[in-house]
Amino acid sequence: MRRDIFLKSMAALAVSAGVPLSALAADNIKMMIPANPGGGWDGTGRALGKALQDAKVADAVTFDNKGGAAGALGLAQFVNASRGDPNALMVMGAVMLGGIITGKPPVSITAATPIARLTSEYNVFVLPANSPFKTMADVIAQLKKDPGSVKWGGGSRGSTEHIAAAMIARAVGVDAAKINYVAFRGGGEATAAILGGNVTVGGSGYSEFQQYIETGKMKPIGVTSETRLKGIAIPTLKEQGIDVAIGNWRGVYGAPGITPAQRKALTERVVKATQSKAWQDALTKNNWTPALLAGDAFEKFVDDDFAALRATMVKSGMI
């Protein structure tokens, strides 16, 4: 059947079923990435965009990077510019929740529409190749001696690597309020700072550091998972006597003001994209753990995780 005839047929069916025509419009997806290029959200958004096309639920995907304030700047732009747009998506995750807790921006995630959680990932802490330190034990020794002399580099304030750094300090008997955390607007900036030796230790998802670890430009000294990552010889913090484990997750939200039918249609497109070969390849390449959770279950998960993150941050002295 010709495409134009097919679309007309679908439109007629939609009208007869009482489904808004806009719920079917899926030719072009607009993807807001509330971070600068080069980081985990950027990689996730672009991998999902490719998967949406691979699954044939989008003819084209455009990307808009807007970094800053743990995603709050991109979130505000997305909420204000995309209201009622059934083809708009925004990448988000635990980092955004942490940023909302610490920064209290005027626009919160509750203004947008929950669609799906996609992946989970753990943070890896690394040293620049030329660092005088060799292990996490070396870093901890210096941290105990002079907390401010250890510069922790990572994503925005409230990111999972920021929370992990505070948790590490608390676990080894150092006042978490004294840690020297340097926040960057995106993974690319953080990576450049680590490679340039401008921070003592850097933290982010393994996928962001993988090429530098494999080429010896960064030395991994700990991962925030409960057990070692599959096929990767990086010791956990717990193995090293530091009782800290914290995960990261990423997902997507839709625009505010879309109808239940439009939300359902958009969610189905995202779910179908995660079944594509392109998405499976991205999971393998980036060592992402699939963590699909959609609809109301995802909305409840976000509410629960927000409360849990806030409790962890209070306990760690961050707020």
C-alpha positions as a printed NumPy array, in Angstrom:
array([[  0.   ,   0.   ,   0.   ],
       [  1.246,   3.477,  -0.85 ],
       [  2.321,   5.544,   2.164],
       [ -0.131,   8.372,   1.492],
       [ -3.059,   5.952,   1.221],
       [ -1.939,   4.167,   4.386],
       [ -1.752,   7.419,   6.341],
       [ -5.169,   8.505,   5.151],
       [ -6.576,   5.148,   6.198],
       [ -5.001,   5.444,   9.636],
       [ -6.338,   8.965,  10.012],
       [ -9.847,   7.794,   9.154],
       [ -9.581,   5.   ,  11.715],
       [ -8.323,   7.441,  14.308],
       [-11.199,   9.828,  13.774],
       [-13.749,   7.012,  13.992],
       [-12.106,   5.781,  17.21 ],
       [-11.974,   9.233,  18.753],
       [ -8.162,   9.366,  18.794],
       [ -6.644,  12.81 ,  18.078],
       [ -4.84 ,  12.949,  14.76 ],
       [ -1.859,  14.529,  16.526],
       [ -1.398,  11.309,  18.475],
       [ -0.438,   9.621,  15.21 ],
       [  2.03 ,  12.237,  14.026],
       [  5.4  ,  10.563,  14.386],
       [  7.336,  11.473,  11.268],
       [  9.737,  13.808,  13.073],
       [ 10.824,  13.561,  16.701],
       [ 12.38 ,  16.57 ,  18.438],
       [ 14.838,  15.461,  21.119],
       [ 15.872,  17.859,  23.871],
       [ 19.205,  16.903,  25.436],
       [ 19.579,  19.096,  28.547],
       [ 23.373,  18.822,  28.591],
       [ 26.344,  19.772,  26.451],
       [ 27.597,  17.287,  23.829],
       [ 29.794,  14.409,  24.891],
       [ 28.12 ,  13.154,  28.051],
       [ 25.772,  10.369,  29.08 ],
       [ 22.551,  12.199,  28.291],
       [ 23.887,  13.195,  24.881],
       [ 24.897,   9.609,  24.115],
       [ 21.562,   8.28 ,  25.326],
       [ 19.52 ,  10.772,  23.329],
       [ 21.394,  10.198,  20.099],
       [ 21.31 ,   6.41 ,  20.521],
       [ 17.558,   6.565,  21.11 ],
       [ 17.123,   8.81 ,  18.082],
       [ 18.893,   6.25 ,  15.909],
       [ 16.816,   3.457,  17.436],
       [ 13.547,   5.312,  16.769],
       [ 14.48 ,   5.484,  13.103],
       [ 15.753,   1.903,  13.047],
       [ 12.409,   0.761,  14.485],
       [ 10.636,   2.846,  11.802],
       [  8.604,   4.85 ,  14.323],
       [ 10.278,   8.12 ,  13.301],
       [ 11.373,   9.282,   9.882],
       [ 13.76 ,  11.856,  11.326],
       [ 15.047,  12.991,  14.722],
       [ 16.441,  16.433,  15.467],
       [ 18.544,  17.182,  18.562],
       [ 18.838,  20.292,  20.684],
       [ 21.597,  20.426,  23.324],
       [ 21.036,  22.884,  26.174],
       [ 23.418,  22.292,  29.081],
       [ 23.567,  23.757,  32.538],
       [ 22.228,  23.459,  36.099],
       [ 21.922,  19.657,  36.07 ],
       [ 19.539,  19.854,  33.128],
       [ 17.335,  22.584,  34.604],
       [ 18.025,  25.027,  31.742],
       [ 17.1  ,  22.455,  29.11 ],
       [ 14.079,  21.378,  31.14 ],
       [ 12.775,  24.948,  31.305],
       [ 13.251,  25.421,  27.565],
       [ 11.567,  22.087,  26.846],
       [  8.553,  22.849,  29.049],
       [  8.087,  26.358,  27.681],
       [  8.639,  25.589,  23.992],
       [  7.104,  22.128,  23.572],
       [  3.75 ,  22.347,  25.354],
       [  1.218,  20.052,  23.706],
       [  3.733,  18.682,  21.172],
       [  3.202,  14.897,  20.879],
       [  6.516,  14.438,  19.026],
       [  8.804,  16.052,  21.607],
       [ 11.08 ,  14.06 ,  23.927],
       [ 13.569,  15.107,  26.587],
       [ 16.368,  12.962,  28.003],
       [ 16.603,  13.033,  31.806],
       [ 17.591,  10.865,  34.737],
       [ 18.762,  10.654,  38.31 ],
       [ 21.158,  13.579,  37.761],
       [ 18.245,  15.898,  37.013],
       [ 16.452,  14.842,  40.184],
       [ 19.576,  15.555,  42.222],
       [ 19.936,  18.955,  40.566],
       [ 16.321,  19.836,  41.329],
       [ 16.852,  18.92 ,  44.984],
       [ 19.985,  21.047,  45.348],
       [ 19.163,  23.889,  42.963],
       [ 15.402,  24.228,  43.424],
       [ 14.855,  25.589,  39.889],
       [ 11.597,  27.414,  39.037],
       [ 10.576,  24.651,  36.606],
       [ 10.438,  21.106,  37.998],
       [ 10.256,  17.753,  36.238],
       [  6.613,  17.439,  37.32 ],
       [  5.764,  19.98 ,  34.613],
       [  6.633,  17.433,  31.886],
       [  5.11 ,  14.029,  31.066],
       [  6.789,  10.765,  32.177],
       [  7.391,   8.348,  29.294],
       [  9.987,   5.676,  30.127],
       [ 13.154,   4.761,  31.993],
       [ 15.676,   3.313,  29.552],
       [ 18.958,   2.31 ,  31.187],
       [ 20.898,   2.113,  34.411],
       [ 24.62 ,   2.621,  34.812],
       [ 27.152,   2.911,  37.613],
       [ 29.753,   5.6  ,  38.121],
       [ 33.442,   4.915,  37.667],
       [ 36.064,   7.071,  39.385],
       [ 39.258,   7.666,  37.432],
       [ 42.636,   9.366,  37.793],
       [ 44.502,  11.185,  35.015],
       [ 47.294,   8.989,  33.643],
       [ 49.966,  11.295,  35.086],
       [ 48.412,  11.525,  38.558],
       [ 50.748,  11.116,  41.526],
       [ 48.064,   8.898,  43.038],
       [ 47.682,   5.297,  41.934],
       [ 44.698,   3.939,  43.868],
       [ 41.517,   5.001,  45.641],
       [ 43.394,   4.354,  48.89 ],
       [ 45.883,   7.081,  47.898],
       [ 43.017,   9.499,  47.226],
       [ 41.36 ,   8.674,  50.553],
       [ 44.626,   9.199,  52.449],
       [ 44.95 ,  12.671,  50.936],
       [ 41.256,  13.37 ,  51.525],
       [ 41.68 ,  12.625,  55.236],
       [ 44.81 ,  14.783,  55.404],
       [ 43.349,  17.79 ,  53.554],
       [ 39.794,  17.42 ,  52.165],
       [ 39.944,  20.605,  50.082],
       [ 43.098,  19.534,  48.248],
       [ 41.253,  16.697,  46.49 ],
       [ 39.274,  18.067,  43.542],
       [ 36.421,  15.77 ,  42.52 ],
       [ 35.336,  16.459,  38.943],
       [ 32.022,  15.397,  37.435],
       [ 28.586,  16.475,  36.309],
       [ 26.387,  19.166,  37.768],
       [ 25.875,  19.619,  41.486],
       [ 23.491,  16.919,  42.669],
       [ 24.69 ,  14.421,  40.048],
       [ 25.198,  10.818,  41.111],
       [ 28.984,  11.264,  41.032],
       [ 28.643,  14.304,  43.31 ],
       [ 26.463,  12.315,  45.703],
       [ 28.922,   9.393,  45.535],
       [ 31.856,  11.677,  46.391],
       [ 29.967,  12.977,  49.433],
       [ 29.059,   9.428,  50.443],
       [ 32.706,   8.335,  50.128],
       [ 33.831,  11.195,  52.352],
       [ 31.244,  10.354,  54.978],
       [ 32.096,   6.634,  54.816],
       [ 35.783,   7.289,  55.561],
       [ 35.126,   9.758,  58.367],
       [ 35.539,  13.056,  56.492],
       [ 33.01 ,  15.887,  56.737],
       [ 31.154,  15.693,  53.415],
       [ 30.573,  19.449,  53.509],
       [ 34.337,  19.942,  53.102],
       [ 34.742,  18.068,  49.808],
       [ 35.971,  20.132,  46.874],
       [ 33.577,  19.201,  44.075],
       [ 34.017,  20.815,  40.647],
       [ 30.838,  20.651,  38.573],
       [ 30.865,  20.694,  34.767],
       [ 28.047,  21.407,  32.322],
       [ 28.565,  18.192,  30.371],
       [ 30.597,  15.02 ,  30.07 ],
       [ 32.847,  16.526,  27.41 ],
       [ 33.966,  19.337,  29.713],
       [ 34.527,  16.957,  32.622],
       [ 36.566,  14.591,  30.449],
       [ 38.767,  17.433,  29.201],
       [ 39.39 ,  18.57 ,  32.798],
       [ 40.396,  15.068,  33.866],
       [ 42.685,  14.513,  30.897],
       [ 44.255,  17.912,  31.513],
       [ 44.924,  17.147,  35.173],
       [ 42.7  ,  20.022,  36.296],
       [ 40.926,  17.789,  38.82 ],
       [ 42.332,  15.137,  41.128],
       [ 39.758,  12.456,  40.439],
       [ 36.868,  12.303,  38.001],
       [ 33.6  ,  10.441,  38.078],
       [ 31.021,   9.494,  35.453],
       [ 29.42 ,   6.523,  33.738],
       [ 31.822,   3.899,  32.378],
       [ 30.654,   4.532,  28.816],
       [ 31.912,   8.135,  28.958],
       [ 35.406,   7.098,  30.066],
       [ 35.731,   3.763,  28.271],
       [ 37.936,   4.865,  25.35 ],
       [ 40.289,   6.748,  27.669],
       [ 40.543,   3.847,  30.097],
       [ 41.261,   1.413,  27.261],
       [ 43.983,   3.656,  25.82 ],
       [ 45.604,   4.251,  29.211],
       [ 44.808,   7.966,  29.387],
       [ 42.735,   7.409,  32.529],
       [ 43.264,   4.969,  35.38 ],
       [ 40.047,   3.561,  36.909],
       [ 40.202,   3.237,  40.701],
       [ 36.661,   2.302,  41.725],
       [ 33.088,   1.697,  40.613],
       [ 29.909,   2.443,  42.565],
       [ 28.205,  -0.885,  41.843],
       [ 27.535,  -3.634,  44.396],
       [ 29.578,  -6.103,  42.35 ],
       [ 32.126,  -5.687,  39.558],
       [ 30.84 ,  -4.722,  36.14 ],
       [ 30.66 ,  -7.668,  33.772],
       [ 33.885,  -8.136,  31.853],
       [ 35.534,  -5.06 ,  33.393],
       [ 38.31 ,  -5.4  ,  35.962],
       [ 37.564,  -2.337,  38.083],
       [ 37.25 ,  -2.915,  41.857],
       [ 34.088,  -1.761,  43.581],
       [ 34.277,   0.76 ,  46.39 ],
       [ 32.939,  -1.898,  48.734],
       [ 35.81 ,  -4.213,  47.837],
       [ 38.113,  -1.464,  49.005],
       [ 36.436,  -1.107,  52.377],
       [ 34.298,   1.897,  51.433],
       [ 30.648,   1.121,  52.097],
       [ 29.186,   3.062,  49.155],
       [ 26.998,   1.879,  46.271],
       [ 24.848,   4.123,  44.115],
       [ 23.419,   3.695,  40.619],
       [ 22.503,   6.08 ,  37.852],
       [ 19.578,   5.772,  35.453],
       [ 18.399,   7.615,  32.369],
       [ 15.019,   7.976,  30.726],
       [ 12.816,  10.256,  28.649],
       [  9.895,  12.596,  29.296],
       [  7.343,  13.997,  26.888],
       [  6.052,  17.539,  26.619],
       [  3.584,  19.012,  29.102],
       [ -0.055,  19.149,  28.042],
       [ -0.158,  16.117,  25.748],
       [ -3.279,  13.959,  25.893],
       [ -3.386,  10.458,  27.398],
       [ -3.69 ,   9.039,  23.865],
       [ -0.647,  10.998,  22.71 ],
       [  1.325,   9.893,  25.767],
       [  0.424,   6.273,  25.082],
       [  1.424,   6.563,  21.417],
       [  4.748,   8.212,  22.278],
       [  5.477,   5.6  ,  24.94 ],
       [  4.774,   2.803,  22.47 ],
       [  7.221,   4.34 ,  19.995],
       [  9.952,   4.534,  22.624],
       [  9.316,   0.953,  23.767],
       [  9.459,  -0.256,  20.175],
       [ 12.727,   1.63 ,  19.683],
       [ 14.283,  -0.263,  22.611],
       [ 13.537,  -3.505,  20.778],
       [ 15.523,  -2.443,  17.711],
       [ 18.956,  -3.721,  16.738],
       [ 20.344,  -0.189,  16.917],
       [ 19.362,   0.081,  20.582],
       [ 20.691,  -3.359,  21.466],
       [ 23.98 ,  -2.443,  19.824],
       [ 24.103,   0.789,  21.876],
       [ 23.529,  -1.135,  25.11 ],
       [ 26.433,  -3.448,  24.327],
       [ 28.782,  -0.714,  23.107],
       [ 28.219,   1.52 ,  26.147],
       [ 27.899,  -1.208,  28.768],
       [ 24.443,   0.127,  29.674],
       [ 22.106,  -2.117,  31.644],
       [ 18.62 ,  -2.226,  30.093],
       [ 16.095,  -0.942,  32.624],
       [ 12.91 ,  -0.318,  30.654],
       [ 10.022,   0.926,  32.768],
       [  7.159,   2.794,  31.151],
       [  3.986,   4.711,  31.893],
       [  2.523,   4.97 ,  35.378],
       [  5.101,   2.552,  36.809],
       [  7.874,   4.877,  35.63 ],
       [  6.096,   7.897,  37.098],
       [  5.895,   6.175,  40.498],
       [  9.551,   5.141,  40.248],
       [ 10.597,   8.775,  39.694],
       [  8.592,   9.93 ,  42.718],
       [ 10.132,   7.215,  44.906],
       [ 13.662,   7.816,  43.633],
       [ 13.341,  11.557,  44.212],
       [ 12.498,  10.893,  47.865],
       [ 15.305,   8.325,  48.223],
       [ 17.902,  10.637,  46.631],
       [ 16.884,  13.498,  48.895],
       [ 17.232,  11.281,  51.956],
       [ 20.706,  10.149,  50.805],
       [ 21.806,  13.739,  50.2  ],
       [ 20.592,  14.835,  53.627],
       [ 22.418,  11.905,  55.236],
       [ 25.594,  12.757,  53.319],
       [ 25.545,  16.375,  54.392],
       [ 24.855,  17.813,  50.943],
       [ 21.648,  19.63 ,  51.947]])
